C-alpha cells in the first residue's frame, strides 16, 4: 500500500459548486443525447460571469 492516503481520505469532498451554473435551470433536454438546455436568461448570466472574470 502507498504511504500517501490523501486521495482516499478526500474522495467524498465536493470540489465544484454547481448552484450558479447555467444548466441548473434546465428548460429542455435534447431527445437522444439527453443534454440539458438552459433557458436564455441563464445563458446570458453565464456569459456575463465569464466575461467579467477573464484574466
VENUR-V418310 format. One record per residue. N is the residue number from 1. RES is the residue in one small letter. BURIAL is + if it has 24 or more other C-alpha atoms within 12 Angstrom, else -. Layout:
BEGIN
N:RES:BURIAL ; N:RES:BURIAL
END
This chain:
BEGIN
1:x:- ; 2:x:- ; 3:x:- ; 4:x:- ; 5:x:- ; 6:x:- ; 7:x:- ; 8:x:- ; 9:x:- ; 10:x:- ; 11:x:- ; 12:x:- ; 13:x:- ; 14:x:- ; 15:x:- ; 16:x:- ; 17:x:- ; 18:x:- ; 19:x:- ; 20:x:- ; 21:x:- ; 22:x:+ ; 23:x:- ; 24:x:- ; 25:x:- ; 26:x:- ; 27:x:- ; 28:x:- ; 29:x:- ; 30:x:- ; 31:x:- ; 32:x:- ; 33:x:- ; 34:x:- ; 35:x:- ; 36:x:- ; 37:x:- ; 38:x:- ; 39:x:- ; 40:x:- ; 41:x:- ; 42:x:- ; 43:x:- ; 44:x:- ; 45:x:- ; 46:x:- ; 47:x:- ; 48:x:- ; 49:x:- ; 50:x:- ; 51:x:- ; 52:x:- ; 53:x:- ; 54:x:- ; 55:x:-
END
